[in-house]
């Protein structure tokens, strides 16, 4: 089994409804995102999945989030754009895009600061 990781980032604003603290106010983050892809085997040239393909898919998803007000995005209607829900959103988006046999997304890690992160996996 192999695990490929690709990291990216995006900037956005959000607020947390029902939260008692500073995060109830509109504020922004420079989010860092790492996705992990598990692959069972390598192909005839020794590769699992092309890094370029994974980077392309991650960039597409980052474009959906970058420089947005997350609370206004359709996925976050009715739920807070917490690190947990952002990681789940990215996971679901990447899961739809990875079409390589024997490879699947295993986890998404989202950092909202240099010292705090959340990992989502199924």
Residue frames as qw, qx, qy, qz and C-alpha x, y, z in Angstrom:
[[0.000, 0.891, 0.455, 0.000, 0.00, 0.00, 0.00],
 [0.418, 0.153, 0.024, 0.895, 1.22, 3.50, -0.85],
 [0.076, -0.854, -0.446, 0.258, 0.11, 6.90, 0.42],
 [0.390, 0.373, 0.195, 0.819, 0.63, 10.01, -1.66],
 [0.178, -0.744, -0.408, 0.498, 0.26, 13.46, -0.03],
 [0.304, 0.470, 0.264, 0.785, -0.31, 16.78, -1.75],
 [0.235, -0.595, -0.428, 0.638, -0.55, 20.12, 0.03],
 [0.170, 0.550, 0.355, 0.736, -2.14, 23.38, -1.04],
 [0.140, -0.363, -0.480, 0.786, -3.76, 26.45, 0.50],
 [0.006, 0.646, 0.504, 0.573, -6.55, 28.97, 0.20],
 [0.058, -0.060, -0.385, 0.919, -7.69, 32.16, 1.92],
 [0.282, -0.530, -0.631, -0.491, -11.27, 32.78, 2.97],
 [0.221, -0.262, 0.393, -0.853, -13.54, 34.37, 5.53],
 [0.501, -0.371, -0.754, -0.209, -16.18, 32.79, 7.75],
 [0.312, -0.389, 0.451, -0.741, -18.02, 33.09, 11.02],
 [0.276, -0.113, -0.951, 0.081, -19.39, 30.42, 13.31],
 [0.510, -0.432, -0.190, -0.719, -23.08, 30.76, 14.12],
 [0.836, -0.452, -0.230, -0.207, -23.99, 29.74, 17.66],
 [0.735, 0.052, -0.375, 0.563, -20.39, 29.86, 18.83],
 [0.351, -0.931, -0.102, -0.015, -19.73, 31.91, 21.95],
 [0.640, -0.433, 0.233, 0.590, -16.36, 33.49, 21.40],
 [0.020, -0.614, 0.303, 0.728, -14.40, 35.53, 18.91],
 [0.156, -0.027, 0.843, 0.514, -15.10, 33.13, 16.04],
 [0.257, 0.658, 0.682, -0.188, -18.75, 34.18, 16.06],
 [0.138, 0.831, -0.059, -0.535, -17.52, 37.34, 14.33],
 [0.765, 0.640, -0.006, 0.065, -16.55, 37.55, 10.68],
 [0.358, -0.738, 0.514, 0.249, -12.84, 36.71, 10.35],
 [0.751, 0.563, -0.309, -0.153, -10.44, 35.13, 7.90],
 [0.759, -0.410, 0.475, 0.175, -7.83, 32.42, 7.69],
 [0.409, 0.607, -0.626, -0.269, -5.04, 31.41, 5.38],
 [0.915, -0.130, 0.302, -0.235, -5.93, 27.71, 5.33],
 [0.102, 0.496, -0.836, -0.211, -3.41, 24.99, 4.57],
 [0.900, 0.087, 0.139, -0.405, -4.76, 21.71, 3.17],
 [0.021, -0.417, 0.893, 0.168, -3.14, 18.29, 2.81],
 [0.887, 0.100, -0.011, -0.451, -4.84, 15.42, 1.06],
 [0.326, -0.379, 0.864, 0.058, -3.74, 11.80, 1.33],
 [0.791, 0.305, -0.271, -0.456, -4.37, 9.32, -1.48],
 [0.614, -0.303, 0.728, -0.038, -4.01, 5.58, -0.83],
 [0.672, 0.474, -0.430, -0.373, -2.99, 3.36, -3.72],
 [0.929, -0.212, 0.283, -0.107, -2.70, -0.41, -3.63],
 [0.821, 0.001, 0.379, 0.428, -0.07, -0.86, -6.32],
 [0.051, -0.643, 0.334, 0.687, 2.19, 0.81, -8.84],
 [0.764, 0.586, 0.036, -0.266, 1.86, 0.74, -12.60],
 [0.925, 0.231, 0.067, 0.294, 4.39, -0.67, -15.09],
 [0.431, 0.645, -0.220, 0.592, 6.70, 2.35, -14.66],
 [0.494, -0.124, -0.606, 0.611, 6.56, 2.26, -10.85],
 [0.138, -0.177, 0.135, -0.965, 3.99, 5.03, -10.21],
 [0.119, 0.395, 0.833, -0.368, 0.76, 4.93, -8.24],
 [0.229, 0.861, 0.453, 0.036, -0.98, 8.09, -9.46],
 [0.471, 0.452, 0.048, 0.756, 0.58, 11.10, -11.13],
 [0.279, -0.437, -0.376, 0.768, 1.32, 13.91, -8.66],
 [0.026, 0.027, -0.287, -0.957, 0.30, 16.34, -11.41],
 [0.359, -0.411, -0.698, -0.464, -3.17, 14.83, -11.64],
 [0.450, -0.567, -0.608, 0.326, -3.69, 15.06, -7.88],
 [0.236, -0.309, -0.108, 0.915, -2.38, 18.64, -7.78],
 [0.138, -0.189, -0.491, -0.839, -4.79, 19.57, -10.61],
 [0.435, -0.538, -0.692, -0.208, -7.78, 18.18, -8.72],
 [0.436, -0.524, -0.449, 0.578, -6.76, 19.86, -5.48],
 [0.136, -0.111, 0.119, 0.977, -6.29, 23.18, -7.26],
 [0.258, -0.394, -0.609, -0.638, -9.82, 22.90, -8.70],
 [0.497, -0.619, -0.602, 0.085, -11.22, 22.45, -5.20],
 [0.397, -0.376, -0.223, 0.807, -9.10, 25.25, -3.74],
 [0.021, 0.166, 0.349, 0.922, -10.49, 27.55, -6.45],
 [0.377, -0.581, -0.638, -0.336, -14.01, 26.85, -5.14],
 [0.566, -0.657, -0.407, 0.289, -12.97, 28.08, -1.68],
 [0.515, -0.078, -0.037, 0.853, -10.31, 30.72, -2.29],
 [0.007, -0.017, -0.012, 1.000, -11.22, 34.35, -1.51],
 [0.400, -0.462, -0.616, -0.497, -14.81, 33.48, -0.62],
 [0.421, -0.319, 0.448, -0.721, -17.09, 34.04, 2.32],
 [0.134, 0.058, -0.988, -0.040, -17.54, 30.37, 3.19],
 [0.287, 0.301, 0.698, -0.582, -20.90, 30.85, 4.94],
 [0.513, 0.506, -0.020, -0.693, -22.41, 31.85, 1.58],
 [0.221, 0.294, -0.851, -0.374, -21.30, 28.72, -0.31],
 [0.752, -0.112, -0.350, -0.547, -24.04, 26.20, -1.08],
 [0.664, 0.006, -0.724, 0.188, -22.33, 23.34, 0.78],
 [0.259, -0.036, -0.609, 0.749, -22.27, 25.38, 4.00],
 [0.441, -0.348, -0.165, -0.811, -25.91, 26.50, 3.90],
 [0.810, -0.419, -0.178, -0.369, -27.32, 25.36, 7.24],
 [0.887, -0.292, -0.143, 0.328, -23.99, 24.20, 8.67],
 [0.241, -0.914, 0.225, 0.237, -21.03, 26.10, 10.04],
 [0.720, 0.603, -0.292, 0.181, -17.89, 26.25, 7.88],
 [0.633, -0.683, 0.363, 0.016, -15.76, 24.80, 10.69],
 [0.022, 0.584, -0.785, -0.207, -12.44, 23.13, 10.02],
 [0.483, 0.042, 0.866, -0.123, -14.29, 19.82, 10.38],
 [0.604, 0.617, 0.441, -0.246, -16.87, 20.69, 7.73],
 [0.307, 0.814, -0.376, -0.320, -14.30, 22.24, 5.40],
 [0.185, -0.408, 0.885, 0.130, -12.19, 19.06, 5.57],
 [0.542, 0.285, 0.776, -0.150, -15.28, 16.93, 4.83],
 [0.512, 0.777, 0.095, -0.354, -16.21, 19.17, 1.87],
 [0.165, 0.713, -0.624, -0.273, -12.72, 18.87, 0.38],
 [0.379, -0.154, 0.912, -0.008, -12.72, 15.09, 0.95],
 [0.597, 0.488, 0.595, -0.225, -16.03, 14.69, -0.89],
 [0.424, 0.828, -0.146, -0.336, -14.87, 16.91, -3.77],
 [0.019, 0.596, -0.779, -0.194, -11.59, 15.01, -4.23],
 [0.519, 0.030, 0.844, -0.130, -13.35, 11.64, -3.89],
 [0.637, 0.639, 0.330, -0.277, -15.48, 12.52, -6.93],
 [0.353, 0.844, -0.330, -0.231, -12.43, 13.48, -8.97],
 [0.214, -0.502, 0.832, 0.099, -10.02, 10.57, -8.35],
 [0.868, 0.292, -0.010, -0.401, -10.70, 7.99, -11.06],
 [0.320, 0.539, -0.779, -0.007, -7.51, 5.90, -10.93],
 [0.891, -0.173, -0.380, -0.177, -8.13, 2.21, -10.31],
 [0.800, -0.211, -0.412, 0.381, -6.83, 1.03, -6.91],
 [0.281, 0.102, -0.265, 0.917, -6.39, 4.63, -5.66],
 [0.287, -0.763, -0.517, -0.262, -8.73, 6.51, -3.33],
 [0.052, -0.668, 0.276, -0.689, -8.63, 9.48, -1.03],
 [0.597, -0.229, -0.709, 0.296, -7.87, 8.45, 2.52],
 [0.360, -0.675, -0.418, 0.489, -7.87, 11.73, 4.44],
 [0.224, 0.750, 0.101, 0.614, -7.90, 15.50, 4.33],
 [0.506, -0.470, -0.362, 0.627, -6.06, 17.62, 6.87],
 [0.107, 0.822, 0.224, 0.512, -6.99, 21.28, 7.20],
 [0.469, -0.257, -0.350, 0.769, -4.95, 23.80, 9.21],
 [0.003, 0.916, 0.334, 0.224, -6.60, 27.05, 10.23],
 [0.190, -0.931, 0.310, -0.043, -3.40, 28.17, 11.94],
 [0.394, 0.592, -0.693, 0.118, 0.20, 27.02, 12.22],
 [0.066, -0.281, 0.857, -0.426, -0.59, 25.05, 15.38],
 [0.569, 0.173, 0.620, -0.513, -4.12, 23.68, 14.88],
 [0.325, 0.196, -0.705, -0.599, -5.45, 21.23, 12.32],
 [0.742, 0.086, 0.450, -0.489, -8.36, 18.86, 11.73],
 [0.038, 0.223, -0.895, -0.384, -8.25, 15.54, 9.85],
 [0.762, 0.193, 0.209, -0.582, -11.30, 14.06, 8.13],
 [0.147, 0.261, -0.910, -0.286, -11.38, 10.46, 6.87],
 [0.813, -0.040, -0.045, -0.579, -13.97, 7.78, 6.22]]
